[in-house]
C-alpha cells in the first residue's frame, strides 16, 4: 500500500531535522502537502526544526512590525508561516462544513510575533480560503503583507491579544445554537456537561457594530476571566493560549453544549445538573490546564446558579386535570340537551 503524506507528516520530519526530499518515490501527497513542499522548494529549506503550532521557531533576529518590508515579506512567505496559513485554511473549512459560518462570515487570527498577527482576509468564504489569501497585520490593524485585504473584524482579535497576553490564537464564527443564546441575551446554563465546564468559560458582550473599536473593547473587557465570548446579536469568539485548533475546539464544545441543553429542555422532564462538589472537581482540572474561569475560589453554594436560564414551557398536562386547575370539568347539561335536540331533528328529517 502506498504511503499517504500529509502536511503534519512533513512538519514532523522537519522537527527532527530530516530532509523531506527523502520521501518514498511512490508516496502519495495530499494537496496541502504538495503546496507545502512547493513552498519549501522555493525557499531551499528542506531541513530544519519547527516548534509546535503557533510557537514556531523564529529567525535569529525576530521580525516585528518595524522590520523592513523585505524582511516582513520574507517572514510572511517562510515555511513556518506557510504551515500556520495551512492550519488557518483547515480550520476555515471545518467551520464552513459544520455551518458555523455562511457567506464570507467568520475570521481567524494567530499571533506570530511580538506585535504581528496572521489573519484571514475579508469577503472570502472561510470554506475556500487558500494560503496566499491570508494577511499579516500589526497590533493596530495596519496591514503589513498579503495581497488580499485583511478581515474587517481584526480589531476585535487584536483587542483580545492586547488585553490577554496569553492569547496565541482566536476564532470567530456564527454557530447557530450558540448564536441563538447570544441573540436571546442568555448565558448557557452550567453544571450539566463536564467538557463544557472544563474547556469553556462563557460571557456575553453587548452588541456593537461588527468591526468597530467599540466591539473589540467590549469583548476585550471579558477575556481576563473568559475564553469564549457570546457577542450579542452577532456570534461567538474564542481564544486559546495553545493554538488555533484549540480555539476552534471551544466553538465545537460550546455549540454541541447549547444544542444539547436546548433539546434536553424540550423533553418534558426537569433538567438534571451535577452537584457543586462534582463541579469543584472539574474546576480543579480546569485550573491545572491554565484555562480561566471566574468561579475559581467561589463557595460551593455559588457555583451552579442558573437563575437566568429559562428553557420555556412544555406541552405536558397532568392526567385528569383541566386547564383551569379543577380536578375534572363537569358536563354542561343545557349544552348537552341542545345537542341532543338538534340531533333528533336532523334524524327526523332524514326519515
HELIX and SHEET records of a PDB file:
HELIX    1   1 UNK A    7  UNK A   15  1                                   9    
HELIX    2   2 UNK A   20  UNK A   22  5                                   3    
HELIX    3   3 UNK A   31  UNK A   43  1                                  13    
HELIX    4   4 UNK A   69  UNK A   76  1                                   8    
HELIX    5   5 UNK A   79  UNK A   97  1                                  19    
HELIX    6   6 UNK A  131  UNK A  133  5                                   3    
HELIX    7   7 UNK A  154  UNK A  163  1                                  10    
HELIX    8   8 UNK A  176  UNK A  184  1                                   9    
HELIX    9   9 UNK A  194  UNK A  199  1                                   6    
HELIX   10  10 UNK A  213  UNK A  220  1                                   8    
HELIX   11  11 UNK A  244  UNK A  264  1                                  21    
HELIX   12  12 UNK A  276  UNK A  288  1                                  13    
HELIX   13  13 UNK A  300  UNK A  302  5                                   3    
HELIX   14  14 UNK A  333  UNK A  350  1                                  18    
SHEET    1   A 2 UNK A   4  UNK A   5  0                                        
SHEET    2   A 2 UNK A  28  UNK A  29  1                                        
SHEET    1   B 8 UNK A 143  UNK A 145  0                                        
SHEET    2   B 8 UNK A 135  UNK A 138 -1                                        
SHEET    3   B 8 UNK A 116  UNK A 119 -1                                        
SHEET    4   B 8 UNK A 107  UNK A 111 -1                                        
SHEET    5   B 8 UNK A 169  UNK A 173 -1                                        
SHEET    6   B 8 UNK A 235  UNK A 240 -1                                        
SHEET    7   B 8 UNK A 228  UNK A 231 -1                                        
SHEET    8   B 8 UNK A 202  UNK A 205  1                                        
END                                                                             
